Structures are given as structure tokens and as C-alpha cells.
Amino acid sequence: MVTKNGTYEFYEKLNRVQNQLDDTKFWRIHQSYIVNCDYVSTYKVDEILLAPGNEMIPVSQAYRESMKEKIMQIQAVKRRQ
């Protein structure tokens, strides 16, 4: 797990972690990754760029459609503001 305060190892299934998180803010993008959407700076079909470290994270095919829907929802909210 990577946070502002450091990197931590943990041994829990991501499904369990995901169930405890707000799914509007934390997105499952890969079997091995859950990301905080506040740190997504660029989205491509098969990868995202996280700020501020400019780390590229793969978006697996299984999660691409849900990612696309979430990004479209965010864009729609921003347009209304």
C-alpha cells in the first residue's frame, strides 16, 4: 500500500479491502491495484498516471469499462459545476 506517509506491506485480499472503501473515491483498476481517484492525473484505456509521482499503473481489461463509466460520471459532474 502506498500512501502520502510511506509504503506499507500488508497481506489481505484486495476484495476485502475494496469492500471497506468508498467506491466513488477508491477504484479497483486491476487484480493487484486499487487507486484513490483524487490522485489520477491521466487516464488511458489501458493505464493511468498517478500524481504526484508520475507512476503508471495498468488498467486490466476486466476493469476498463467500470473505469470509463466512473470517469464519465466525474466529467459530467464537473460540467454541471
C-alpha positions in Angstrom: 0.0 0.0 0.0 1.4 3.4 -1.0 0.2 6.5 1.0 1.5 10.0 1.5 3.2 8.8 4.6 5.0 5.9 3.1 4.8 2.4 1.6 3.4 -0.5 3.7 3.2 -4.2 3.1 0.0 -6.0 4.0 -1.4 -9.4 3.5 -5.1 -9.0 2.9 -7.2 -9.9 -0.1 -7.9 -6.7 -2.1 -11.6 -7.7 -2.4 -11.8 -7.4 1.4 -10.0 -4.0 1.4 -12.2 -2.8 -1.5 -15.4 -3.7 0.4 -14.3 -1.3 3.2 -13.5 1.6 0.9 -15.8 4.2 -0.7 -16.1 3.0 -4.2 -16.7 6.5 -5.5 -13.3 7.5 -4.3 -11.3 4.3 -4.5 -11.3 2.4 -7.8 -10.3 -1.1 -8.5 -8.4 -1.0 -11.8 -6.5 -4.3 -11.7 -6.4 -7.5 -9.8 -3.4 -6.0 -7.9 -4.4 -2.3 -7.7 -6.9 -0.1 -6.0 -6.3 3.7 -6.6 -7.6 6.8 -5.0 -9.2 8.8 -7.8 -8.0 12.1 -6.3 -4.5 11.1 -7.5 -5.3 10.0 -11.0 -3.9 12.7 -13.3 -4.2 11.0 -16.7 -6.4 8.1 -17.9 -5.7 6.0 -20.9 -7.6 2.9 -21.9 -5.0 0.5 -20.5 -3.2 2.6 -17.9 -3.5 5.5 -15.6 -0.9 8.0 -14.4 -0.9 8.8 -10.7 0.3 12.1 -9.4 2.5 13.4 -7.9 5.0 10.6 -8.5 4.0 10.1 -12.2 3.7 6.4 -11.7 2.0 4.4 -14.5 -0.5 1.8 -13.3 -2.0 -0.8 -15.7 -5.8 -0.9 -16.1 -6.7 -4.5 -16.7 -9.3 -5.4 -19.4 -11.7 -6.7 -16.7 -11.9 -3.2 -15.1 -11.7 -0.9 -18.2 -15.4 -0.5 -18.6 -16.1 0.4 -15.0 -13.2 2.9 -15.1 -14.6 4.5 -18.2 -18.0 4.9 -16.6 -16.6 6.4 -13.4 -14.5 8.9 -15.4 -17.6 9.9 -17.5 -19.5 10.4 -14.2 -16.8 12.7 -12.9 -16.7 14.7 -16.1 -20.5 15.1 -16.1 -20.4 16.5 -12.5 -17.6 18.9 -13.4 -19.5 20.2 -16.4 -22.5 20.9 -14.2 -20.5 23.0 -11.7 
